[in-house]
Amino acid sequence: MTSPEIYQQLRPAMFGIAYRMLGSVSEAEDIVQEAFLRYHERPDQSAEVGSPKAYLSMVTTRLCIDHLRSARARRETYPGPWLPEPLLTSNEPDPAGQAEQAESLSMAFLLVLERLSPVERAVFLLHDVFSYDYGEIAGIVGKSRENCRQLALRARRHVTEHKPRFEASRQKQAELAARFFSAAADGNLEALVSVLAADAVVYGDSGGISPSWPRPVAGRDRVARLLAGFSSQYAALGITARPAELNGQPGAMFVDPAGHLVNVFVLDIAEGQVQAIRSVISRRKLQHLGELADLGDLRRQYRPPDRG
């Protein structure tokens, strides 16, 4: 198999590992690029571990583990809630190649993985999401087979304890998301309350820039009022929501009149209600999704609506 064929065949899988490890599209792309560079620079490209996939999996995973260890301190001092970089999956027939892998792309799931050590996260993902056997994983992370089995068991218990709930029917998810965004656009408090769970939460990742929600906002009524006010401001600026599937979940991309991206919403839907809304407005985390709006210019244009 030629190098371009290897890249075309294995890059999606390596990106899948790296993104789930790091929660960052840009950092995952850098890691995958470095892994392929190292592969191509090897005198014998498959001698060490027997196959391109094995070698690339090893390098990708080890680079991610090293990166996570250095990133932990930065995330502890992150201004406000930290959320993964949103991944647009609308154009994929199945975001992860298999339906059961789609949930492992969700922001809620990635945030559960943040609680694991980097090696636990790697072993759990490789075994439970990507179906590597413990012998393969042992070679990838440099641990014994039994050690990997114990790491996976410990990680699995933790993930099971905190695993997010999701509505199983994608059709029901889409229908409820449409009702949610319609109610939000209209500023209809009653309609918003009807689709929100009693303990609904809004999380906002602004990266420290304004506007921001420095702390989560919880409770059906508080969330409904917040969203109604938010929608009123956006309507005054001509900002509209475009439905999109992000991280395998229903959401929307908010764009200004020129079509430039302002922020994204991703919804967690379970038991027929919106359980969580995750908003990312951090420009660093949106730049891979397209041209960004000028937030300073939008703020200067904003005039509170006349309430008569």
N, C-alpha and C positions, 0 to 999 in steps of 0.2 A: 504494500500500500504506500502510495506517495505521500510526501509531507502535506500537500494541500488536502488530500483525502483524509488523512489523519486529523488535521485541524477541523475540517468540516464535520467529520463524524463525532469527534470527542469533545469539541469545544462546548456544546450545550450541556453535556454532563458535568464538565469541570466547572462551568459557570454555576450550574445548579448547586454543586457542593459549596463553592466559594460564597455565593450569595447567602445561602442558609447559614453558613458559618459566621459571616460578617454582618449581615443585614444592610449591606451597602452595595449598590449597583456599581458605582465608580471604583470602589476598592476591590470588588470581586473581579471586575474587568482587568484591573492592573495585575492582580494575582495570577489570573489565567494567562495573561500575556507573558508574565515572567516565567510561568511554568513551561509554556511552549518554547520560549526562548532558550531555557535551560535544556529542554529536550533536543532541540535542533543543534545546540552547541556540543552535545555529547559526541565523542568519536564513534562509539557504538551505541546507537540510540535505544537499543532494547536489551543490552546484555545484562545490566544490573538487576533488573526485576522481571525480566521475561516478556514484557509486552508494553506497547506504548500506553495503553490504558492504565496498567499497574504503575508505571513510572510517573505518568502525569497525575494520577490520583495521589500518589505519595507526595510529590512536590507541591501540588496545590494544597493538600491538607496541611502539610507541615508549614508552609508559608502562612496559611490562615491561622494556625495555632500561634505562631510567633507574633503575627499581627494583633491577634486578640489580646495576648499578654501585654503588649505595649499600649493597647487602646483602653484597657480597663480604667486606668487612672484618669484619662481624659473624659470618659463617660461619667465617672463619679462626680466631676465638677462641671458637667454640661449644664448650660443655663435653661432650666425648665425641663419638662418631660423629654426624654430621648425616644424617638421612634425610628424604625428602620426606614431606609430610603424606599419610596414606593416603586413597585415594579409593575409596569403596564402589561397585563396579560390578556387584554380584550381581543387581540388579534391572533391569539393562539387557540387552536381547536381544543387543546387540553393543556393548561399552563405548565404542567410538570411532566407531561408524557403519559402519566397514569392518573386516573381520577383520585385514587387514594393519596397521591402525593400533593394534590392541590392545597389541602389544609396546611401542609408543612411550609407553604409560602406565605401564609397569612401573617399579618403583623402581630396578632395576638400570640400565635405559636412561636414566632421568632423571639418575642419578648420573654416567653417562658424559657427558651433556650439560653437567654442571657444569664439565667440563674446558675447555669452549669459552668464547670471549669472548661477551659478551651479543649482539653483532651477528652473529657466526658462528652462534650458537644460533638466533637469529631466522631468518636466511636458510636454514639447513639445515631447520628445522622447516617453514617456509612452503613450501619447494620439495619436499622429500622426503617429508614427512608429509601436508601439506595441498594439494599439487599446484598451488600458485600458480606462474605462469610468471615468468621473470626480469624481464620488463618490469614486472609488477605489484609484484614485490618491490622493485625499484629505487625505485619511488615510495613504498613503505611505509617503507623504511629510509633513504631519502635518499642512495643510492649509485648509481653507474652500473650499467647492465645487466652489463657485463663484470666490474666489481668484484664484483657479487653472484655471478656465476658462479664466480669464483676463490675467494670466501669459502665457497661451498657445496662446492667441490671439496676445499678444505683441511679443512673440517669433516667431510665424508663420509669422507675417508681416516682421520681420527682415530676417528670413530665405528665404522667398519668394523674397525679394529685392536682396539678395546676392546669391541665389541658383545657383550652377554651371550648365552649360549646358552639356549634354552628347548625343552622337550619340545613337539613339534609337535601331538601328539594331546591335545586337551582332556580326553578321556575318561581317558587314561592319567595325565594330571596329577591329575585328581580322585581316581582310584583310589589313586595313591601318596600323595596328601595325606591321604586317609582312613586309610591304614595308618600314616602318620607320627603323626597326632594320636591315633589309638588307642593306639599304642605309648607315646607321651609321657604320655597320661592314665594308663596302667597302670604307668608307671615301668619299662617293660620294656627294659632295656639292650640285650639281644640283638636284639630286634625293631627298636629304634632304629638300632643299628649297621647292620642289614641294609638300611635305606632311605637311609642317609646316604652321600654321596660321601666318598672318603678324605680330600679336602681341604675338607670342608664347613666353613662359617664361620657364626657367629652375630654379628649386629650389633645393638646396642641403642641406641635414641635415647630418653633420659629427659629431655633438656633440663636436665640437672644435678641433677634431684631423685633421691631415694632411693625405691625400689631402682634400681640402675643397673648397667650393664656398661660401664665407661669405655673399655674397649678391646675390639676384636673377639676372639672366642674361636675358634680354628681347630683342625682335626683331628677326624676321626670320633669317636674315643674321648672326647676332652675335651668335644666338643659333646654327645654322648650322655649323659655324666655330668651335665653342666650342666642339660640339659633334664629329666633324671630328677629331680634335686633341685628344680628349678623347679616341676615338676608336683606333687611331694610337698607343697610349701608351698601351692600353689593348692588342692589337694584338701583340705587341712586347713582352709581358709577357705571351702570350698564354691564356689570359683570354677570355672566350666566353660567349655569352648570351644564356640562356635557357628561351624560352617563358614561361610565367606563368600568371595566373590571380591573381592579388593582390588587395584586397579591392574591389572586384567585377569589377575591371577594367583591361584592358590588360596591361601587363608589361613584365619584364624579370628579371631573377636572373643571375647575372654575377658571374662566377665561375672560379677559377684558374685551371691549368692542373690536379690537384689532386681532383678536384670536390668540393673544399672548397669555401664557399660563400665570395664574395668581397663586393658587394653592390646590390641594387635592383633599377630598374626604374619602375615607375608607370605612365601611360599616361592618360591624359584627352583628349578625342576625341569628337569633335562636328562639325557638318556641313562639314563633310568630310575632316577635318584637325586635326592635333595634336595641341591642344591649350596650353597644359602645360606638362612638364616632371618633375617628382618629384623623386629625387635620395636620397636614404638613405644609408649612409655608416657607420653611428654610430654603433659601435660594440654592445653597450648595447641594441640597438633597433633591432638588427638582430639575436641575440644569440638563440632566440626561433625557428629560421628557419633552423638550422643545424650547422655543424662545420664551423668555420670561418677561412678564409685565414689569414696568417701572413703578415700584411701590411708592416711591417718593412722589412721583408725578400723580399717581392715583390719589394719594392722601391730600395733595394740594387741591385736587379737583373736588374733593368730597364736600358736600353741603348737606347738613342734616335736613331730612324732609320736613316740610312745613306741616305742622300738626294742627293748623287752624286756630 
